[in-house]
Amino acid sequence: MKIVITGSLGNVAKPLTQQLLAAGHHLTVISSTDARKQDIESLGATSAIGSITDVDFLTKTFEGADAVFVMTPPAISASNIVENTIQAGKNYAEALKNAHVKRAVMLSSVGAASPIENGPIKGLHHIENLYREVENTSFTFLRAGYFYNNFFNDIPLIQNAGIMGGNYPESTEIPVVHPQDIAQAAAEELVKDENGKNIRYIVSDLRKASDFAKILGTSVSKPELPWVEFTDEDALNGMLQAGLPKDMAELYVEMGLGMRKGVVQKDFIEHGSPVTGSIKLEDFAKEFSSKF
């Protein structure tokens, strides 16, 4: 099959590209930076260097593809984050329509069923709805859990303050996922002969916030590492002091609020809380300790 991958050689796109190439498919990988060209081509894929804001570029790249993996960058801008994420989705939708692509897989998120109280995820909610209106293209919305990789951002807090935390209590259950498990699921979905618009959850583990502190803390010789529940205000101020742009920090606080209230997890739970990924929190802890 001829398959186009967006997301350059990021945490998901690189292992996805490697898996599909190993299976004998012809891959084109889109990247916004020319510096990635050699890396992409050294894997055995074709590079397409351009911007996802350029519908003509996307259309040309999508033409002749049997399937396309579409994802928007997690932080597409420092401000107007949700609006710019939705615009990227509109660009993809238009290009898929123009290029008459029959099959697409979207990297979405747990929490995308809700239009409110999910922070940056609300952009994906609107994009899913945009894609539902694209005729003659079958979609799988791959709703992924909270990326394990995000825990690397907690390393300074652990090192400097001796705590982990968020604006939700330690009893909150959070669906988490490893990018390699996402790549495996995406690879499976891209080659399927599907009709309509379908949802698939991809989650590697479902754990309480207290487990994050215990398991990750133990991996770095801090078995008593506590999980601290912050107020929304303290969470916001902490992110701003860490250098996050205000819009982004406010969205992350809102996402934590949604986790605390169960809004983010609600549809995942209603689907039976499916945990199908193979990489558990204890497995990721080895990666975490190597970065610490």
Protein Blocks (a to p, Z undefined) as FASTA:
>chain_A
ZZddehijafklmmmmmmmmmnopacddddfbfklmmmmmmnopacddddfklmklmmmm
mgopabdcddddfblbfbhklmmmmmmmmmmmmmmmmnopabdcddddehilpcghnljm
lmmmmmmmmmmmmghiacddddddddfklmmmmmmmmmmnopacddddfklccddddfkl
mmmmmmmmmmpccehjddddddfbdcdfklmmmmmmmmnopakbccddddfklmmmmmmm
nopafklmmmmmmmmmmmmnommmmmmmmnopaafbfbdfklmmmmmmmmZZ
